[in-house]
Amino acid sequence: MRTYVLDSSEKTPLYEQLYRALKEDILSGALRGGEKLPSKRALAEHLNVSRITVENAYNQLLTEGYLQSRPRSGYYVEQLDALPRPLPPSVQPLPPQEPPAPPSPSAGQFPFSIWAKLMRGVLLDQHDLLLRSPPNTGLLALRQAIAGMLRRSRGMEVSPERIIIGAGAEYLYNILIQLLGRENCFGLENPGHQKIRRVYEANSVALCPVALDESGVDMRALMASGANVLHISPSHQFPTGLVTPIGRRRQLMAWLGSRLDRWLIEDDYDSEFRFSGRVIPTMYSMDAIGRVIYMNTFSKTITPALRISYMILPESLMARYHQKLGFYSCTVPSFEQLTLARFLDEGYFEKHVSRMKRHYRLLRTEFLSLLRQSPCADKMAVQGEEAGLHFLLRLDTGLPDQAVEAALGKAGVRAASLSRYQSGPPDPESRGRVVIQYSDMAAADLPRVVKVLEELTI
């Protein structure tokens, strides 16, 4: 019977010390495949530890596939295949030429195996943090990981001390309203995201719809609105798909700096999916006066079920947050925070986003190609397709918007008329414009979807 030295004075639990020692012997071949291990009671007596210590170590090895349990027989070492060695350069085979794989629905893009591996690692290595209440701004490990990711992907220099983690963007909107004050007038893009409007309405704040032009927020409409807090999505506006160019961004920064009570909320939720050209710098990166609040979420890039969003506050607002709202507890469990931190730190996030972009780029390209080749192409115009997971389609149709929505919904297409996202009187220009969300489509569905669109133009 093999002997392992277990030290009860170490911070690492005894079961984990035993688990690691057994695992090392299995991987090194000291414990061979098919070899029977001592019973839990026998090994516990031999090592002078409790039976539960041995049981926990065996269970972890069972879970990870290093052991197998045979009823009424005991525990045996699993037969592990040797890792392949690279062949010498002279005999390296050529990579196989595989046929193109059909695109999968967005749910099929989630990295289940990687996420499960990281979760197991957190359970093994971070159990001391899992039962502690995280700081109200979120665990430092995740805030540091987010700062590193933003530096690499967006060129943003962010202090982790200014990042606040929250369970979804809606929660962070509520925090911002309390932080800035309900006496402010919040300017919202019109047309715009209706859930954002409803969150503000539920908090009884004054809303100022701001019209858009071809570059985003119309500056004359903004000045006339009376808004002093502006909530925008300059990287890819929903639902129009507009991307705010640098000239308009500079005008917005000038508006922001012309009065001390003005704030700008940059909602960058869809910025990762840009399919052409370079990423436009964030408004936050342009801010030299400390008035831009940056917000983003992992719902679009990883999964909505994760419910992890974050915002970056200017220094003055961060001080106000600690003073006024420091009593709030963090709403995201430590387990999810630590898993996401590893996903970011170990480079999996960038690889995942890159894979997602390839998938959606192919899907979008195929969709647009079918629209251009359609015999009704002259009756369909696409806008805002260079970024994000939706685009705006103008249909030359005599049907009312409700009939268009009903036909697309019956065909299984996630679509809604542009008029649904507008505040105030209906705009005649929005008639026939439909917001198409293609992220859940498969390539095989596209010809059928285009056929439905063609029928709507007749």
C-alpha positions as CSV (number, residue, x, y, z in Angstrom):
1,M,0.0,0.0,0.0
2,R,1.4,3.4,-1.1
3,T,2.1,6.0,1.6
4,Y,1.4,9.7,1.2
5,V,2.5,12.5,3.5
6,L,-0.5,14.7,4.3
7,D,0.1,17.9,6.4
8,S,-2.8,19.1,8.4
9,S,-1.0,22.4,9.1
10,E,-1.3,23.4,5.4
11,K,-4.2,25.6,4.2
12,T,-5.0,23.0,1.5
13,P,-7.5,20.5,2.9
14,L,-6.3,16.9,3.5
15,Y,-8.7,15.4,1.0
16,E,-7.3,17.8,-1.7
17,Q,-3.7,16.9,-0.8
18,L,-4.5,13.2,-1.2
19,Y,-6.5,13.8,-4.4
20,R,-3.5,15.6,-5.9
21,A,-1.0,12.9,-4.8
22,L,-3.1,10.1,-6.3
23,K,-3.7,12.0,-9.5
24,E,0.0,12.6,-9.9
25,D,0.7,8.9,-9.4
26,I,-1.9,8.0,-12.0
27,L,-0.6,10.5,-14.6
28,S,3.0,9.4,-14.0
29,G,2.2,5.7,-14.3
30,A,3.1,4.9,-10.7
31,L,-0.5,3.7,-10.4
32,R,-1.3,1.7,-13.5
33,G,-4.6,1.4,-15.4
34,G,-6.7,-1.4,-13.9
35,E,-4.8,-1.4,-10.6
36,K,-7.1,-1.7,-7.6
37,L,-6.8,1.0,-4.9
38,P,-7.1,0.2,-1.2
39,S,-10.6,0.5,0.3
40,K,-11.5,3.8,1.9
41,R,-11.3,2.3,5.4
42,A,-7.9,0.6,4.8
43,L,-6.3,3.7,3.3
44,A,-7.7,6.0,6.0
45,E,-6.2,3.7,8.7
46,H,-2.9,3.5,6.8
47,L,-2.6,7.3,6.5
48,N,-4.1,8.0,9.9
49,V,-6.8,10.3,8.5
50,S,-10.6,10.2,8.6
51,R,-12.5,8.0,6.2
52,I,-14.4,11.0,4.8
53,T,-11.0,12.5,3.7
54,V,-10.3,9.4,1.5
55,E,-13.9,9.3,0.3
56,N,-13.8,12.9,-0.9
57,A,-10.5,12.4,-2.7
58,Y,-11.8,9.2,-4.4
59,N,-15.0,11.0,-5.4
60,Q,-13.1,13.8,-7.0
61,L,-11.0,11.4,-9.0
62,L,-14.1,9.5,-10.0
63,T,-15.7,12.8,-11.2
64,E,-12.7,13.7,-13.3
65,G,-12.5,10.2,-14.7
66,Y,-9.2,9.0,-13.1
67,L,-11.0,6.2,-11.2
68,Q,-13.8,3.8,-11.8
69,S,-16.0,2.3,-9.1
70,R,-17.0,-1.4,-9.4
71,P,-20.0,-2.5,-7.3
72,R,-18.9,-4.8,-4.4
73,S,-15.4,-4.8,-5.7
74,G,-13.8,-1.3,-5.0
75,Y,-12.0,1.4,-6.8
76,Y,-9.8,0.9,-9.8
77,V,-7.5,3.2,-11.8
78,E,-8.9,4.1,-15.2
79,Q,-7.0,3.1,-18.2
80,L,-5.8,6.4,-19.7
81,D,-4.6,6.7,-23.3
82,A,-1.1,8.2,-23.6
83,L,-1.0,11.7,-25.0
84,P,0.1,11.8,-28.6
85,R,3.6,13.0,-29.3
86,P,4.3,15.3,-32.3
87,L,5.7,13.6,-35.3
88,P,9.0,14.7,-36.8
89,P,8.6,17.4,-39.4
90,S,9.5,15.1,-42.2
91,V,6.5,12.8,-41.6
92,Q,3.9,15.4,-40.4
93,P,0.6,14.6,-42.2
94,L,-1.3,17.3,-44.0
95,P,-4.3,18.5,-42.2
96,P,-7.5,16.9,-43.5
97,Q,-9.7,19.0,-45.8
98,E,-13.0,18.9,-44.1
99,P,-16.2,20.1,-45.8
100,P,-17.6,23.3,-44.5
101,A,-19.7,22.7,-41.4
102,P,-23.3,24.1,-41.4
103,P,-23.7,27.1,-39.0
104,S,-25.2,26.2,-35.7
105,P,-27.8,28.2,-33.6
106,S,-26.2,30.6,-31.1
107,A,-26.8,28.3,-28.2
108,G,-24.5,25.7,-29.9
109,Q,-21.6,28.2,-29.7
110,F,-21.4,28.1,-25.9
111,P,-18.0,26.6,-24.8
112,F,-19.5,24.0,-22.4
113,S,-16.4,21.8,-22.0
114,I,-14.1,24.8,-21.2
115,W,-16.6,26.3,-18.8
116,A,-17.1,23.0,-17.0
117,K,-13.3,22.6,-16.7
118,L,-12.9,26.1,-15.2
119,M,-15.8,25.5,-12.8
120,R,-14.1,22.4,-11.5
121,G,-10.9,24.3,-11.1
122,V,-12.6,27.0,-9.1
123,L,-14.2,24.4,-6.8
124,L,-10.8,22.9,-6.2
125,D,-8.6,25.9,-5.9
126,Q,-10.8,28.7,-4.7
127,H,-13.1,27.1,-2.2
128,D,-11.9,29.5,0.5
129,L,-13.4,32.4,-1.5
130,L,-16.6,30.7,-2.5
131,L,-18.2,31.0,0.9
132,R,-17.2,34.6,1.6
133,S,-19.4,37.5,0.7
134,P,-17.8,39.4,-2.2
135,P,-17.1,43.1,-2.0
136,N,-20.1,45.3,-3.1
137,T,-18.3,46.2,-6.4
138,G,-17.5,42.5,-7.2
139,L,-14.4,40.3,-6.7
140,L,-11.1,42.0,-7.4
141,A,-10.1,39.0,-9.5
142,L,-12.9,39.6,-12.0
143,R,-12.5,43.3,-12.0
144,Q,-8.8,42.9,-12.8
145,A,-9.7,40.4,-15.5
146,I,-12.2,42.7,-17.1
147,A,-9.6,45.6,-17.1
148,G,-7.1,43.3,-18.8
149,M,-9.7,42.2,-21.4
150,L,-10.6,45.8,-22.2
151,R,-7.0,46.8,-22.5
152,R,-6.4,44.0,-25.0
153,S,-9.6,44.2,-27.0
154,R,-10.6,47.9,-26.8
155,G,-7.4,49.7,-26.0
156,M,-9.0,51.1,-22.8
157,E,-6.9,51.8,-19.7
158,V,-9.2,51.1,-16.8
159,S,-8.5,50.9,-13.1
160,P,-10.2,47.8,-11.6
161,E,-11.2,50.0,-8.6
162,R,-13.7,51.8,-10.9
163,I,-15.5,48.7,-12.1
164,I,-18.8,47.6,-10.6
165,I,-20.1,44.1,-11.2
166,G,-23.9,43.5,-11.3
167,A,-26.4,40.8,-12.2
168,G,-27.5,42.2,-15.5
169,A,-27.6,45.6,-17.1
170,E,-31.1,46.4,-15.7
171,Y,-29.7,46.2,-12.1
172,L,-26.9,48.6,-13.0
173,Y,-29.4,51.0,-14.6
174,N,-31.2,51.1,-11.3
175,I,-27.9,51.8,-9.5
176,L,-27.1,54.7,-11.9
177,I,-30.5,56.3,-11.4
178,Q,-30.0,56.4,-7.6
179,L,-26.4,57.5,-8.1
180,L,-27.1,60.4,-10.5
181,G,-30.5,61.4,-8.9
182,R,-34.1,61.2,-10.1
183,E,-34.2,65.0,-10.7
184,N,-32.2,64.6,-13.9
185,C,-33.7,64.3,-17.4
186,F,-32.4,61.2,-19.1
187,G,-32.1,61.4,-22.9
188,L,-32.8,58.2,-24.7
189,E,-32.2,57.4,-28.4
190,N,-35.5,57.4,-30.4
191,P,-36.0,54.8,-31.7
192,G,-34.3,52.9,-29.0
193,H,-34.2,49.9,-26.7
194,Q,-37.6,49.6,-25.0
195,K,-36.4,47.7,-21.9
196,I,-34.1,50.6,-21.1
197,R,-37.0,53.1,-21.4
198,R,-39.2,50.9,-19.1
199,V,-36.5,50.6,-16.4
200,Y,-36.2,54.4,-16.3
201,E,-40.0,54.8,-16.3
202,A,-40.3,52.3,-13.5
203,N,-38.0,54.6,-11.5
204,S,-40.1,57.6,-12.1
205,V,-37.4,59.7,-13.8
206,A,-38.0,62.3,-16.5
207,L,-37.3,60.9,-20.0
208,C,-36.3,63.0,-23.1
209,P,-36.5,61.1,-26.4
210,V,-33.8,62.2,-28.7
211,A,-34.2,61.7,-32.5
212,L,-31.5,60.2,-34.6
213,D,-30.0,61.2,-37.9
214,E,-27.6,59.3,-40.2
215,S,-24.8,59.7,-37.7
216,G,-26.6,58.7,-34.5
217,V,-27.9,61.2,-31.9
218,D,-29.1,64.4,-33.7
219,M,-27.3,67.3,-32.0
220,R,-30.1,69.8,-32.5
221,A,-32.6,67.4,-31.1
222,L,-30.3,66.7,-28.1
223,M,-29.9,70.4,-27.4
224,A,-33.7,71.0,-27.7
225,S,-34.6,68.0,-25.5
226,G,-33.3,69.5,-22.2
227,A,-31.6,66.2,-21.3
228,N,-28.5,66.4,-19.1
229,V,-27.9,62.6,-18.9
230,L,-27.6,60.9,-22.3
231,H,-27.8,57.1,-22.6
232,I,-26.5,55.9,-26.0
233,S,-25.1,52.9,-27.8
234,P,-22.6,54.5,-30.2
235,S,-20.9,51.3,-31.4
236,H,-24.0,49.7,-32.8
237,Q,-27.3,51.4,-32.0
238,F,-30.4,49.3,-31.4
239,P,-32.6,49.0,-33.4
240,T,-31.3,51.1,-36.3
241,G,-27.7,49.6,-36.4
242,L,-26.2,53.0,-36.7
243,V,-22.5,53.4,-35.8
244,T,-21.7,56.9,-34.5
245,P,-18.6,58.2,-36.4
246,I,-15.8,60.0,-34.7
247,G,-17.0,63.4,-35.8
248,R,-20.3,63.1,-34.0
249,R,-18.6,61.6,-31.0
250,R,-16.5,64.7,-30.7
251,Q,-19.6,66.8,-30.9
252,L,-21.1,64.8,-28.1
253,M,-18.0,65.2,-25.9
254,A,-18.3,69.0,-26.5
255,W,-21.9,68.9,-25.4
256,L,-20.9,66.9,-22.4
257,G,-18.3,69.4,-21.3
258,S,-20.3,72.5,-21.8
259,R,-22.2,72.1,-18.4
260,L,-21.1,70.6,-15.1
261,D,-24.3,68.6,-14.6
262,R,-24.1,66.6,-17.8
263,W,-23.3,62.8,-17.9
264,L,-23.1,60.4,-20.8
265,I,-23.8,56.6,-20.4
266,E,-22.1,54.6,-23.1
267,D,-23.9,51.3,-23.5
268,D,-21.3,49.2,-25.4
269,Y,-23.2,45.9,-25.3
270,D,-22.8,44.9,-28.9
271,S,-19.3,46.2,-29.7
272,E,-17.5,42.9,-29.9
273,F,-19.3,41.9,-33.1
274,R,-17.9,44.3,-35.7
275,F,-17.4,42.6,-39.1
276,S,-15.5,45.2,-41.1
277,G,-13.0,48.0,-40.4
278,R,-11.2,48.7,-37.2
279,V,-13.0,49.1,-33.8
280,I,-13.9,52.7,-33.2
281,P,-12.5,54.0,-29.9
282,T,-15.0,54.2,-27.0
283,M,-16.4,57.4,-25.8
284,Y,-14.9,56.5,-22.4
285,S,-11.4,56.5,-23.9
286,M,-12.1,60.0,-25.3
287,D,-13.2,61.4,-21.9
288,A,-10.7,63.8,-20.3
289,I,-13.2,65.4,-17.9
290,G,-14.6,62.3,-16.1
291,R,-18.2,62.4,-17.3
292,V,-18.6,59.2,-19.3
293,I,-20.0,56.0,-17.7
294,Y,-19.1,52.9,-19.6
295,M,-21.4,49.8,-19.5
296,N,-21.2,46.4,-21.0
297,T,-22.4,42.8,-20.5
298,F,-21.4,39.3,-21.2
299,S,-25.0,38.3,-22.2
300,K,-24.4,38.8,-25.9
301,T,-20.9,37.3,-26.1
302,I,-21.2,34.3,-23.8
303,T,-24.8,33.6,-22.8
304,P,-27.8,35.7,-21.4
305,A,-28.1,33.0,-18.6
306,L,-24.8,34.2,-17.1
307,R,-26.3,37.5,-16.0
308,I,-23.0,39.3,-15.5
309,S,-22.7,42.9,-16.5
310,Y,-20.4,45.7,-15.4
311,M,-20.0,49.4,-15.5
312,I,-17.0,51.7,-15.1
313,L,-17.5,54.9,-13.2
314,P,-15.5,58.2,-13.3
315,E,-13.5,58.9,-10.2
316,S,-16.0,61.4,-8.8
317,L,-19.0,59.0,-9.2
318,M,-17.0,56.1,-7.7
319,A,-16.5,58.2,-4.6
320,R,-20.2,59.0,-4.5
321,Y,-21.1,55.4,-5.0
322,H,-19.1,54.3,-2.0
323,Q,-20.5,57.1,0.1
324,K,-24.2,56.8,-1.0
325,L,-24.7,53.2,-2.1
326,G,-21.9,51.3,-0.4
327,F,-24.4,49.3,1.6
328,Y,-25.5,47.4,-1.4
329,S,-24.3,43.8,-1.7
330,C,-22.8,42.4,-4.9
331,T,-25.6,40.6,-6.8
332,V,-23.4,38.0,-8.6
333,P,-22.3,34.9,-6.8
334,S,-18.6,34.4,-6.3
335,F,-18.6,31.1,-8.1
336,E,-19.7,32.7,-11.4
337,Q,-17.3,35.6,-10.9
338,L,-14.3,33.4,-10.4
339,T,-15.2,31.2,-13.3
340,L,-15.6,34.2,-15.6
341,A,-12.3,35.7,-14.3
342,R,-10.4,32.5,-15.4
343,F,-12.3,32.5,-18.7
344,L,-11.0,36.0,-19.4
345,D,-7.5,35.6,-17.9
346,E,-6.7,32.4,-19.7
347,G,-7.5,33.8,-23.1
348,Y,-10.7,31.7,-23.7
349,F,-12.9,34.8,-24.0
350,E,-11.0,36.2,-27.0
351,K,-11.0,32.8,-28.7
352,H,-14.7,32.4,-28.1
353,V,-15.5,35.8,-29.5
354,S,-13.3,35.2,-32.5
355,R,-15.1,31.9,-33.1
356,M,-18.5,33.6,-32.7
357,K,-17.6,36.4,-35.1
358,R,-16.6,33.8,-37.8
359,H,-19.9,32.0,-37.3
360,Y,-22.0,35.1,-37.4
361,R,-20.0,36.7,-40.3
362,L,-20.6,33.6,-42.4
363,L,-24.3,33.6,-41.5
364,R,-24.7,37.3,-42.2
365,T,-22.8,37.1,-45.5
366,E,-25.0,34.2,-46.7
367,F,-28.2,36.1,-45.6
368,L,-27.2,39.3,-47.4
369,S,-26.1,37.4,-50.5
370,L,-29.5,35.7,-50.8
371,L,-31.2,39.1,-50.4
372,R,-29.1,40.6,-53.1
373,Q,-29.7,37.6,-55.5
374,S,-33.5,37.7,-54.8
375,P,-35.7,38.7,-57.7
376,C,-37.2,41.2,-55.3
377,A,-33.8,42.7,-54.3
378,D,-34.9,46.1,-55.5
379,K,-37.7,46.1,-52.9
380,M,-35.4,45.3,-50.0
381,A,-32.7,47.6,-48.5
382,V,-30.4,46.7,-45.6
383,Q,-29.0,49.1,-43.1
384,G,-26.6,48.7,-40.1
385,E,-25.3,45.3,-41.1
386,E,-21.6,46.0,-40.5
387,A,-21.8,45.2,-36.8
388,G,-23.8,43.5,-34.2
389,L,-26.3,40.6,-34.5
390,H,-29.2,42.4,-36.1
391,F,-29.8,44.7,-39.1
392,L,-32.6,47.0,-40.3
393,L,-34.5,45.9,-43.4
394,R,-36.6,48.3,-45.4
395,L,-39.4,46.4,-47.3
396,D,-41.3,48.0,-50.2
397,T,-44.6,46.5,-49.2
398,G,-48.2,47.6,-49.1
399,L,-48.9,45.6,-46.0
400,P,-49.2,47.2,-42.5
401,D,-46.4,46.6,-40.1
402,Q,-48.5,44.3,-38.0
403,A,-49.1,42.0,-40.9
404,V,-45.4,42.0,-41.7
405,E,-44.5,41.1,-38.1
406,A,-47.2,38.3,-38.0
407,A,-45.9,36.7,-41.3
408,L,-42.3,36.7,-40.1
409,G,-43.2,35.4,-36.6
410,K,-45.1,32.6,-38.2
411,A,-42.0,31.7,-40.2
412,G,-40.0,31.6,-36.9
413,V,-38.1,34.8,-37.6
414,R,-37.2,37.1,-34.6
415,A,-38.3,40.4,-36.1
416,A,-40.2,43.5,-35.1
417,S,-41.3,46.7,-36.9
418,L,-39.1,49.8,-36.2
419,S,-42.2,51.6,-35.1
420,R,-42.3,49.4,-32.0
421,Y,-39.1,51.0,-30.7
422,Q,-40.2,54.6,-31.1
423,S,-41.5,57.0,-28.5
424,G,-44.2,59.6,-29.3
425,P,-46.2,59.9,-32.4
426,P,-45.5,57.3,-35.1
427,D,-43.0,58.3,-37.7
428,P,-44.3,57.7,-41.3
429,E,-40.7,57.1,-42.4
430,S,-40.5,54.0,-40.1
431,R,-43.3,52.2,-42.0
432,G,-42.0,49.0,-43.7
433,R,-38.8,49.0,-41.7
434,V,-38.2,45.7,-39.9
435,V,-35.5,44.8,-37.3
436,I,-34.1,41.4,-38.2
437,Q,-32.3,39.5,-35.4
438,Y,-30.4,36.7,-37.1
439,S,-28.3,35.3,-34.3
440,D,-30.6,32.3,-33.7
441,M,-31.0,31.4,-37.4
442,A,-29.3,28.5,-39.2
443,A,-27.9,28.7,-42.7
444,A,-30.4,26.1,-43.8
445,D,-33.3,28.4,-42.7
446,L,-32.2,31.4,-44.7
447,P,-33.7,30.5,-48.2
448,R,-37.1,30.0,-46.5
449,V,-36.8,33.3,-44.6
450,V,-35.9,35.2,-47.8
451,K,-38.8,33.5,-49.5
452,V,-41.2,34.9,-46.8
453,L,-39.6,38.4,-47.3
454,E,-40.2,38.2,-51.0
455,E,-43.8,37.3,-50.5
456,L,-44.2,40.3,-48.3
457,T,-43.1,42.7,-51.1
458,I,-45.6,41.4,-53.6
